[in-house]
Amino acid sequence: MSRMPKIWDDSVVRDYLTPEAHQKSREQFLKTHIDIDKIRADYLFPHEGTDEFVTQEEFRDAILKSKVDDDNRIFILRGETGSGKSQLCQWLEYQIGADPNEGDETHIALHVSRSKTGIGDILDIISGPIDTDVTVSNISDLDPEKVADAIITTLQAFGAGMEQFSKDEIDALTVDRSNAADLSSILEKNIAEYQESATSEGEKRMSDLITKKDYRDLSMAAFGSTKGSDTLFPALQSQVHEILSRNLGVEDFQGKLEELSEEYEKRNLRPVLICEDLTTFTVLKEQLLDHIFQLDSGHYDVVLGWTSGWEKDDLSRALGTSQGISTYMEDRAEGYLSTTDEDGRAYFLDDDLTVKLARKYMSVILDESDMDESLADGVLESFDSLYPFNETFIEESYNHLVQDGNKRRTPRLLLMRVIRECLSSTVPPFDAIEDNPYVEPFPSPVDLSYTESLQRLGKWYGSATTDRQLRVHRQIPETFDVPLTDVDI
């Protein structure tokens, strides 16, 4: 039976292989950061180059070209989940500085990470560096049923007076139903889920109190059809979010943003609001976007990150515009950048950098692990200084990454779903990865006459000769205690 000498500490693995960049300490981040030097720029101003791609430094420099009193400037950063947006945004924060006394003299980074997108979180982040107290209630302390009832009551009292709804529509949308979908039960369920996700460090967070699917179910129960998907739904969603934010003490979020902007300007500071994933923002998404895209409403530089494809539908609804969204953004944004291609592959992570990324993480993890077991002389070099992996393993696993049935060549999937999973396993990586749902199956290149273990070694750590004989470094099967038979070395 194969074995795997374990020379790493599980706690060190958890410290470094985290879902989000902000979960590492600054020191840990800098030890493992790989420069993101291939970001596709459909356009970027001001930028003197004409290349299709820009580096992280060129992106940073374009942001820092603003003056304190310039109107809002917007930089859009899109890409698949896990493609480096979080990493790039964290790097920008460290480069620009999150304190008036560090980094750039006038610019100050206000980094809103994926796990800090609640109402209170956003206001705390924006107001923190200038010590301005903005107090709001904590939604986690509220009773979901009572909150849902309060929203329904407000809609019933004032909804008919809103231009988006007729009285009959409001009545149909807010009535209680015991045997079909009703707004009260939808809101109660989603508020409870939001409260739970607000305290979670996971990758997915509840962002809307009524979703498209919720509205379809509600509309079928209320009207017998999906009436108003493009009109009533965005209006209802916006009103629900506005009612909640108002009752949490954020009567005029846009006004507060403007006041804070003026306070920064008085102190000769230029806030750089870094929103690494707008798709995880909660009930203030519409108000925040509306304020930012009114360019003369403040003096912020804003990096807006979101998942590829989100802008096709959700952004139009959030902005409340019927104008073509690409035209709308081009008219207002200083930069439109992408981290992944159409196949979901991170632009900056080619084969060489993929190996470099893995080697950097494994080097740090092994250096900081204090373990009794050690490797024989020369073994680490046999594994290309990537033990318990090698270059072939990293390249093959990265090139076969999938998620939800689609190709997804992203650093997060490689680090979290392959490397971390294998390091957490009790069996060697060539066995642990075989049933990994994030790795697309592919056949071994070596002859079927080999044992199953040797076939897997050929697939993940070696190669095949022209007559399908296995070629692999001898110390690899020896380290994993796999018997050798007719192996080229």
Secondary structure, DSSP 8 states (H G I E B T S, - for coil): -------S-HHHHHHHS-SSGGGS-HHHHHHH------EEEEEESS-----SEE-HHHHHHHHTT--TT---EEEEEEE-TTSSHHHHHHHHHHHH-SSTTSSSSSEEEEEE-TT--SHHHHHHHHHGGGT-------GGGS-HHHHHHHHHHHHHHHGGGSTT--HHHHHHHH---SSS--HHHHHHHHHHHHHHHHT--SS-----SS-HHHHHHHHHHHHSS-TTTTTHHHHHHHHHHHHHHHHTT-TTHHHHHHHHHHHHHHTT-EEEEEES-GGG--TTHHHHHHHHHSGGG---EEEEEEETTGGGTHHHHHHT--S-HHHHHHHHEEEEEESB-TTS-BTT--HHHHHHHHHHHHHHHHHT---S----TTHHHHTTT-TT--HHHHHHHHHTBEETTEE---HHIIIIIIIHHHHTSSS-HHHHTTT-TTB-----SS-TTS-HHHHHHHHHT-EE-TT--EE--THHHHHTT---SS-B-
